[in-house]
Amino acid sequence: MKLLHTERLTLRPWREDDAPTLFALGSEPSIGLNAGWSPIRDIENARDVIESVLSNDFTYAMTLRESDELVGCIALKPVAESVLSLVHKGQIAGLETDELDNLDQTREIGYWLGVPYQGRGLMQEAAEAILRYAFEGLSAPGVWALHEASNRKSERVMEKLGMDGVGMLSHVHMSLLPGEVFWDEHVHFIGRSRWMKNNRIS
Ligand SMILES: CC(C)(COP(=O)(O)OP(=O)(O)OC[C@H]1O[C@@H](n2cnc3c(N)ncnc32)[C@H](O)[C@@H]1OP(=O)(O)O)[C@@H](O)C(=O)NCCC(=O)NCCS
């Protein structure tokens, strides 16, 4: 995994010793319940999540450069089949030819930020760096992002990244949430040419 730096953040791989902080931040119910997973139960559970979910080459721990504090998480994962099937069914409009031809190389971002660190623009800063890496480092043709229909805070992050709302996934079973929970998810997208234009890259 390539380390990414921004003005205030370092994005690095998750480590086993992040477990106490993951528990402290991820046990707050509003984090997981808005991101699609159950709140972290204890430090042992945090260790398991780090090992089985967060330790891969596309999920970054977000840390403050100044203090090395762990503040949140951002991932740039391979695009989900459910999103691709929307495109194949013609339920996503407006993609350009090069984006349609290389759909399997598009990526999907997902993120959360600990409550004490929200409202400072940190997620926007991290997500801008991740998009730059996706387009310049990985040459991805496009990047997707999904949020539960009423998650306005997450939608704001996507809007400020220049992503467009392009479709909707209805009645998605959230297998990591307790009980039988189904979400309607809004689907956002930004293509490479749009990102380059927004960033004045020719
Ligand atoms: C979604 C989530 C990451 C958004 O966090 P956030 O703190 O609102 O996002 P940012 O870090 O980009 O901060 C944005 C806010 O910081 C404020 N801000 C303060 N200083 C700032 C600065 N220097 N630069 C930019 N914004 C700044 C802005 O006013 C902005 O709010 P606004 O867009 O309403 O004006 C957070 O709410 C979260 O983790 N929620 C739970 C999990 C979740 O929903 N994940 C997404 C699943 S799809």
PDBQT file of the ligand as one rigid body, heavy atoms in Angstrom, charges set to zero:
ROOT
HETATM    1  C1  LIG A 301     -19.759  11.109   6.773  1.00  0.00    +0.000 C 
HETATM    2  C2  LIG A 301     -18.723  11.734   7.696  1.00  0.00    +0.000 C 
HETATM    3  C3  LIG A 301     -17.362  11.130   7.429  1.00  0.00    +0.000 C 
HETATM    4  C4  LIG A 301     -18.683  13.236   7.403  1.00  0.00    +0.000 C 
HETATM    5  O1  LIG A 301     -17.853  13.860   8.355  1.00  0.00    +0.000 OA
HETATM    6  P1  LIG A 301     -17.676  15.444   8.339  1.00  0.00    +0.000 P 
HETATM    7  O2  LIG A 301     -16.826  15.836   9.470  1.00  0.00    +0.000 OA
HETATM    8  O3  LIG A 301     -19.022  16.074   8.199  1.00  0.00    +0.000 OA
HETATM    9  O4  LIG A 301     -16.929  15.647   6.957  1.00  0.00    +0.000 OA
HETATM   10  P2  LIG A 301     -15.667  16.547   6.688  1.00  0.00    +0.000 P 
HETATM   11  O5  LIG A 301     -14.516  16.047   7.453  1.00  0.00    +0.000 OA
HETATM   12  O6  LIG A 301     -15.508  16.608   5.206  1.00  0.00    +0.000 OA
HETATM   13  O7  LIG A 301     -16.080  17.953   7.306  1.00  0.00    +0.000 OA
HETATM   14  C5  LIG A 301     -17.053  18.731   6.661  1.00  0.00    +0.000 C 
HETATM   15  C6  LIG A 301     -17.484  19.871   7.552  1.00  0.00    +0.000 C 
HETATM   16  O8  LIG A 301     -16.393  20.430   8.264  1.00  0.00    +0.000 OA
HETATM   17  C7  LIG A 301     -16.521  21.859   8.311  1.00  0.00    +0.000 C 
HETATM   18  N1  LIG A 301     -15.147  22.385   8.260  1.00  0.00    +0.000 N 
HETATM   19  C8  LIG A 301     -14.507  22.937   9.337  1.00  0.00    +0.000 A 
HETATM   20  N2  LIG A 301     -13.241  23.248   8.994  1.00  0.00    +0.000 NA
HETATM   21  C9  LIG A 301     -13.067  22.910   7.693  1.00  0.00    +0.000 A 
HETATM   22  C10 LIG A 301     -11.978  22.983   6.784  1.00  0.00    +0.000 A 
HETATM   23  N3  LIG A 301     -10.777  23.444   7.157  1.00  0.00    +0.000 N 
HETATM   24  N4  LIG A 301     -12.167  22.532   5.521  1.00  0.00    +0.000 NA
HETATM   25  C11 LIG A 301     -13.350  22.050   5.122  1.00  0.00    +0.000 A 
HETATM   26  N5  LIG A 301     -14.443  21.933   5.946  1.00  0.00    +0.000 NA
HETATM   27  C12 LIG A 301     -14.298  22.369   7.220  1.00  0.00    +0.000 A 
HETATM   28  C13 LIG A 301     -17.349  22.261   7.133  1.00  0.00    +0.000 C 
HETATM   29  O9  LIG A 301     -18.261  23.240   7.558  1.00  0.00    +0.000 OA
HETATM   30  C14 LIG A 301     -18.028  20.980   6.695  1.00  0.00    +0.000 C 
HETATM   31  O10 LIG A 301     -19.421  20.967   6.904  1.00  0.00    +0.000 OA
HETATM   32  P3  LIG A 301     -20.402  21.426   5.703  1.00  0.00    +0.000 P 
HETATM   33  O11 LIG A 301     -20.034  20.637   4.490  1.00  0.00    +0.000 OA
HETATM   34  O12 LIG A 301     -21.763  21.076   6.194  1.00  0.00    +0.000 OA
HETATM   35  O13 LIG A 301     -20.168  22.863   5.514  1.00  0.00    +0.000 OA
HETATM   36  C15 LIG A 301     -19.109  11.523   9.188  1.00  0.00    +0.000 C 
HETATM   37  O14 LIG A 301     -20.341  12.152   9.435  1.00  0.00    +0.000 OA
HETATM   38  C16 LIG A 301     -19.218  10.049   9.583  1.00  0.00    +0.000 C 
HETATM   39  O15 LIG A 301     -18.218   9.378   9.770  1.00  0.00    +0.000 OA
HETATM   40  N6  LIG A 301     -20.460   9.559   9.735  1.00  0.00    +0.000 N 
HETATM   41  C17 LIG A 301     -20.694   8.189  10.193  1.00  0.00    +0.000 C 
HETATM   42  C18 LIG A 301     -20.250   7.129   9.187  1.00  0.00    +0.000 C 
HETATM   43  C19 LIG A 301     -20.778   7.405   7.799  1.00  0.00    +0.000 C 
HETATM   44  O16 LIG A 301     -21.882   7.882   7.620  1.00  0.00    +0.000 OA
HETATM   45  N7  LIG A 301     -19.947   7.074   6.796  1.00  0.00    +0.000 N 
HETATM   46  C20 LIG A 301     -20.314   7.236   5.428  1.00  0.00    +0.000 C 
HETATM   47  C21 LIG A 301     -21.066   6.041   4.959  1.00  0.00    +0.000 C 
HETATM   48  S1  LIG A 301     -21.600   6.257   3.285  1.00  0.00    +0.000 SA
ENDROOT
TORSDOF 0
